[in-house]
Amino acid sequence: MMKPCTHTVLAALALPAVLFAVCSCSLFPGKTAVLWTDRSEFAFYAAEFNAVQDQYKIEVHYFDSPARKLISSEEHPDIVAGTWLKSASTRVYFKSLDSFFGKDFSESAFYSRLLAIGSIDGTQFLLPVSFNIPALIFARDKGELFSNPFTIGFAEMKRLGSDYNIEKDGVYTRIGFSPLWDDNFLFITAVLFKVAFQEAEPLAWNAAALDRAMSFVYDWINEVNTGIQAEDDFYFKYFYEPPATLALSERILFTYMGSDELFTLPEERQSSLDFRWIAEDNTIPLAESAVYLGLPKKGKAPGAAAAFVRWFYQAETQRRLLERSKNTRAIETSFGISGGFSALRTVTEQVFPRFYPSLLGHMPPEDFLSPANILPSNWTALKERVILPYLRDRARSPDRSYVYPLEYRLIDWQKVNR
């Protein structure tokens, strides 16, 4: 009698009433590749791959952090697809992917700067899968206020926000925008000021640039919106509704939203909204959580793993995956390819607008796209518990001397998270 799997595959794509489970339990020795991921969409992709050919199988295991699992486990998957794979502690586990170029697909098929992040000394160890872009969203009928059909920078945000404000006797009934409404906007501001957070022991950054960035935000609040107290009063009075709703009701002019959230809004809500990508100095900072794919050195089914890579990185494959996502309504809960824009240029530029019509006339210029620096594998927790709280505190203070330093916060956090 066949034994049950000891590792039940629980990777689930958020489809209405559908759970994709892909588990071979080694029924095909040497022909079954084990894939670790933190992106549930890969259960769907594996099921599609298993259905379109009968030579190989993909078995999917979901982990909250496949990068950290790879470091701590004695198990050896054949494929890893997920976030935070580019750290120094993780990328040493992967083998070269250079043999795929030329024969199976070309380097030019990818967004070049995304591809470069997965390369070390000219050898490609990781392939980009997907990425997301920060945006400002607003009611569609406000589009004529914006000077550029693609992007918006800080100066225009401040001007439009100030012009939109309505204040009487020190009380605002309408505020165009505040940088304090979303922590991720504060982080994007720091990135665009070239704070350059990056992996070190455990983290490095440009302290002078960080101080300039948060002083800029503090001055913005006080110059445009009177001050912290006025903003707080407005926020507590009106932000019981989602920011997108407030934009549509004209209580605010625009708000921050990532592309993955924007394109999974209900269709009727999307049709009422317009957007611009956030940019400064011809730079659009991509979200740090870009998804990459690599093949571990000690995988036991290299043929199956290579077959999946060759299949997945075809434009036609990704078009079919998008089509299937639309037909099963998965497209309503998961944006694009693995929750983001595809790292394949032709898919994002030519295929995505067929499934996301609002992208027509809004495709971001490739030269503007700037991937995040390489960050530690525990970046998600570090950002949430250390970086963002510091940015919030510093943005509300006229001087960094009044705020507990980021360096000390990082040391304190490390003491209890070793």
C-alpha positions in Angstrom: 0.0 0.0 0.0 1.3 3.4 -0.9 2.2 5.6 2.1 0.6 9.0 2.5 2.8 12.0 1.8 4.7 13.2 4.9 4.7 16.7 3.5 1.2 17.6 2.4 1.1 20.3 -0.1 -1.0 23.2 1.2 -0.1 25.9 -1.3 -3.5 27.3 -2.2 -4.3 29.9 -4.9 -7.2 32.1 -3.7 -9.8 30.9 -6.2 -13.5 30.8 -5.4 -14.2 27.3 -4.1 -11.0 25.9 -5.6 -7.9 24.5 -3.8 -5.0 23.5 -6.0 -3.0 20.8 -4.4 0.0 19.3 -6.3 1.5 16.2 -4.7 3.2 13.4 -6.4 4.8 11.7 -3.3 7.7 10.5 -5.4 5.5 8.4 -7.7 7.9 9.4 -10.5 11.5 9.0 -9.1 13.8 11.5 -10.8 10.9 12.9 -12.8 9.3 14.8 -10.0 10.7 18.2 -9.0 10.0 19.7 -5.6 9.2 23.4 -5.6 9.3 25.6 -2.5 7.5 28.9 -2.6 5.8 31.6 -0.6 3.6 32.5 -3.5 0.5 30.4 -3.7 0.1 31.1 -7.4 2.9 28.5 -8.1 0.5 25.7 -7.0 -1.7 26.8 -9.9 1.3 27.0 -12.3 2.5 23.6 -11.2 -0.9 22.1 -11.8 -0.9 23.6 -15.3 2.6 22.3 -16.1 1.6 18.8 -14.9 -1.5 18.9 -17.1 0.1 20.0 -20.4 2.8 17.2 -20.5 3.3 13.8 -19.0 7.1 13.5 -18.8 7.6 15.4 -15.5 5.7 16.4 -12.4 6.1 19.4 -10.0 5.3 18.9 -6.3 4.7 22.2 -4.5 5.4 23.0 -0.8 4.4 26.3 0.7 6.5 28.0 3.3 6.2 31.5 4.8 9.9 32.0 4.1 11.4 29.5 1.6 14.6 31.5 1.8 15.0 30.9 5.6 13.8 27.3 5.1 16.6 26.7 2.6 19.2 27.9 5.1 17.9 25.9 8.1 16.7 22.7 6.5 18.6 19.6 5.5 16.0 19.0 2.7 16.9 19.9 -0.8 14.2 21.2 -3.2 14.7 21.3 -7.0 13.2 24.8 -7.5 12.6 27.7 -5.2 10.4 30.6 -6.2 9.7 33.4 -3.8 10.8 36.6 -2.1 14.1 37.5 -0.4 16.2 34.8 -2.3 18.9 37.4 -3.2 20.5 37.7 0.3 24.1 36.6 0.8 23.0 33.7 3.1 20.6 32.4 0.5 22.0 32.9 -3.0 25.0 30.5 -2.3 22.6 27.6 -2.5 21.7 28.1 -6.2 23.4 26.9 -9.3 24.1 28.8 -12.5 21.3 29.3 -14.9 23.4 30.6 -17.8 22.8 27.4 -19.8 19.2 28.5 -20.4 20.2 31.7 -22.3 20.4 31.5 -26.0 19.0 28.0 -26.2 15.7 28.4 -24.3 15.2 32.2 -24.0 17.3 35.3 -24.3 18.6 37.7 -21.7 16.8 40.5 -23.7 13.5 38.9 -22.9 13.7 40.2 -19.3 13.7 43.6 -17.8 17.5 44.1 -17.7 17.8 45.7 -14.3 15.7 43.0 -12.7 17.8 40.3 -14.3 21.0 42.0 -13.1 20.0 41.7 -9.5 20.0 37.9 -9.8 23.5 37.9 -11.3 26.8 37.5 -9.3 30.1 38.3 -11.1 28.5 37.7 -14.5 26.8 34.4 -13.6 23.0 34.2 -13.4 21.9 32.4 -10.3 18.3 33.7 -10.0 15.7 34.6 -12.6 13.2 37.4 -11.9 9.5 36.3 -11.9 7.5 39.4 -11.0 7.6 42.9 -9.5 5.3 45.6 -8.3 5.2 49.4 -8.7 4.1 52.2 -6.2 1.2 54.3 -7.5 -0.9 57.3 -6.5 -4.6 56.6 -7.2 -7.4 59.2 -7.7 -10.9 59.6 -9.1 -10.9 59.2 -12.9 -12.5 62.6 -13.4 -9.5 64.3 -11.8 -7.1 63.1 -14.5 -6.9 66.5 -16.2 -5.2 67.9 -13.1 -2.0 65.9 -13.7 0.7 67.1 -16.0 2.1 63.6 -17.0 0.2 60.6 -18.2 2.7 58.1 -16.6 4.3 59.5 -13.5 4.0 62.0 -10.7 6.8 63.5 -8.5 6.9 65.1 -5.1 6.7 68.7 -6.3 3.4 68.1 -8.2 2.0 66.1 -5.3 2.6 69.0 -3.0 1.2 71.6 -5.4 -2.0 69.6 -6.2 -2.5 68.6 -2.6 -2.3 72.2 -1.4 -4.6 73.5 -4.2 -7.2 70.8 -3.2 -7.2 71.6 0.5 -10.3 73.3 2.1 -9.8 74.7 5.6 -12.0 76.9 7.8 -11.2 78.2 11.2 -8.3 75.8 11.4 -10.3 72.7 10.5 -9.9 70.8 7.2 -12.9 69.4 5.5 -10.8 68.3 2.5 -7.1 67.5 2.3 -5.4 66.6 -1.0 -2.8 64.3 0.4 -0.5 63.5 3.4 2.7 61.5 3.3 1.7 60.2 6.8 -1.4 58.3 5.5 0.6 55.3 4.5 3.8 54.0 6.0 4.8 52.5 2.6 4.8 56.0 1.1 7.3 57.1 3.8 9.5 54.2 2.8 9.2 55.0 -0.9 10.2 58.6 -0.1 13.3 57.4 1.7 14.2 55.2 -1.3 13.8 58.1 -3.7 16.0 60.2 -1.5 18.7 57.5 -2.0 18.7 56.2 1.5 19.8 52.9 -0.1 18.8 50.3 2.5 20.8 47.2 1.8 22.1 44.0 3.3 25.0 44.3 5.7 25.4 43.1 9.3 22.5 43.1 9.1 21.6 46.4 7.4 23.3 49.5 5.9 21.9 52.8 4.8 22.8 56.4 4.1 22.0 58.2 7.3 22.3 61.7 5.9 19.9 60.9 3.1 17.4 59.4 5.6 17.5 62.5 7.7 16.9 64.7 4.6 14.0 62.5 3.5 12.2 62.6 6.8 12.9 66.4 7.2 11.4 66.8 3.7 8.2 65.0 4.9 8.0 67.0 8.1 8.3 70.2 6.2 5.7 69.0 3.6 3.2 68.4 6.3 3.7 71.7 7.9 3.9 73.8 4.8 1.0 72.2 2.9 -1.3 70.9 5.6 -0.7 73.3 8.5 0.8 70.7 10.7 0.7 67.3 12.4 -2.3 68.1 14.6 -4.5 69.4 11.8 -3.7 66.2 9.8 -4.4 64.0 12.8 -7.7 65.6 13.4 -8.7 65.1 9.7 -7.5 61.5 9.7 -9.4 60.6 12.9 -12.6 62.2 11.6 -12.7 60.8 8.1 -10.4 57.7 7.7 -13.0 55.2 9.0 -13.5 54.6 5.3 -10.8 53.2 2.9 -8.6 55.8 1.3 -9.8 54.8 -2.2 -13.4 55.5 -1.1 -12.3 58.9 0.3 -10.7 59.7 -3.1 -13.9 58.8 -5.0 -16.0 60.8 -2.6 -13.6 63.8 -3.1 -12.7 64.0 0.6 -9.1 63.6 -0.5 -7.5 64.0 -3.9 -5.2 60.9 -4.1 -3.7 58.1 -2.0 -0.9 55.6 -2.2 -1.4 52.1 -3.4 0.8 49.3 -4.8 0.1 47.9 -8.2 -0.8 44.5 -6.7 -3.5 46.0 -4.6 -4.7 48.4 -7.3 -5.3 45.7 -9.9 -7.1 43.4 -7.5 -9.7 46.0 -6.6 -13.2 45.1 -7.7 -13.7 45.9 -11.4 -16.3 48.6 -10.7 -13.9 50.3 -8.3 -11.0 50.1 -10.8 -13.1 51.6 -13.5 -13.7 54.7 -11.4 -10.1 55.2 -10.6 -7.0 56.5 -12.4 -3.4 56.4 -11.3 0.2 57.6 -11.8 3.4 55.8 -11.0 5.5 57.6 -8.3 8.8 58.8 -9.7 11.6 61.2 -9.0 14.6 62.0 -11.3 13.4 59.4 -13.9 13.3 56.7 -11.2 10.4 54.5 -10.3 11.3 52.5 -7.2 10.0 48.9 -7.4 8.7 47.2 -4.3 11.3 45.2 -2.4 9.2 42.0 -2.5 10.1 41.1 -6.1 9.7 37.3 -6.8 12.7 35.4 -8.1 13.3 31.8 -9.1 16.4 29.6 -8.6 17.5 26.0 -8.9 19.3 24.7 -5.8 22.6 22.9 -6.3 21.5 19.7 -4.5 18.2 19.2 -6.2 17.4 15.5 -7.1 15.4 16.1 -10.3 17.3 18.6 -12.4 15.6 17.5 -15.6 12.2 18.1 -14.3 13.2 21.4 -12.8 14.8 22.6 -16.1 11.7 21.6 -18.0 9.5 23.7 -15.7 11.8 26.7 -16.1 11.8 26.4 -19.9 8.0 26.1 -19.9 7.3 28.9 -17.4 9.6 31.5 -19.1 7.8 31.4 -22.4 5.6 34.4 -23.2 2.9 32.1 -24.6 2.9 30.1 -21.4 2.3 33.2 -19.3 -0.4 34.4 -21.6 -2.2 31.1 -21.1 -1.7 31.3 -17.4 -3.3 34.8 -17.4 -6.1 33.5 -19.5 -6.7 30.6 -17.2 -6.6 33.0 -14.2 -9.3 35.1 -15.9 -11.5 32.1 -16.7 -11.3 30.8 -13.1 -11.6 34.4 -11.6 -8.3 34.1 -9.9 -7.4 37.3 -11.6 -9.7 39.0 -9.1 -7.6 38.1 -6.1 -4.1 37.8 -7.5 -2.5 40.3 -9.9 -0.8 39.2 -13.0 2.0 36.7 -12.8 2.8 35.6 -9.2 1.1 38.7 -7.8 2.8 41.3 -10.0 4.0 42.5 -13.4 5.8 39.8 -15.3 9.6 40.1 -15.5 9.3 39.2 -19.2 9.0 42.5 -21.0 6.8 41.3 -23.8 4.3 39.8 -21.4 4.0 43.0 -19.3 4.0 45.4 -22.2 1.9 43.5 -24.7 -0.1 40.9 -22.9 -1.0 42.5 -19.6 -3.1 45.4 -21.2 -5.4 42.7 -22.7 -6.3 41.6 -19.2 -5.9 44.9 -17.4 -7.3 47.5 -19.8 -6.5 50.4 -17.5 -2.8 49.8 -18.3 -3.3 51.0 -21.8 -1.5 54.4 -22.1 0.0 53.8 -18.6 2.8 51.4 -19.1 5.8 52.5 -17.1 9.0 53.4 -19.0 11.4 50.6 -18.7 14.4 52.9 -18.1 12.7 54.3 -15.0 12.2 50.9 -13.3 14.7 50.7 -10.4 14.8 47.4 -8.4 15.4 47.4 -4.7 18.9 46.7 -3.4 19.7 43.3 -2.1 18.2 43.0 1.4 18.5 40.5 4.3 16.3 37.4 4.2 14.4 38.6 7.3 13.7 42.0 5.7 9.9 41.8 6.1 10.0 41.5 9.9 12.9 44.0 10.1 11.0 46.6 8.0 7.7 46.2 9.9 9.2 46.3 13.4 12.1 48.6 13.1 12.2 50.7 9.8 8.6 51.8 9.5 8.2 52.7 13.2 11.3 54.9 13.0 10.1 56.6 9.8 6.7 57.4 11.4 8.4 58.9 14.4 11.0 60.8 12.5 8.5 62.2 10.0 6.5 63.7 12.9 9.5 65.3 14.5 11.3 68.5 13.4 14.7 67.1 14.3 16.2 63.6 14.5 17.7 64.4 18.0 14.2 64.0 19.4 13.8 60.5 18.0 15.3 57.2 19.3 18.0 56.5 16.7 17.4 53.8 14.0 20.8 52.3 14.9 19.8 51.7 18.5 16.4 50.3 17.4 18.1 47.8 15.2 20.4 46.7 18.0 17.5 46.3 20.4 15.6 44.3 17.8 18.6 42.0 17.1 18.9 41.2 20.8 15.5 39.6 20.9 15.6 38.1 17.4 18.8 36.2 17.1 
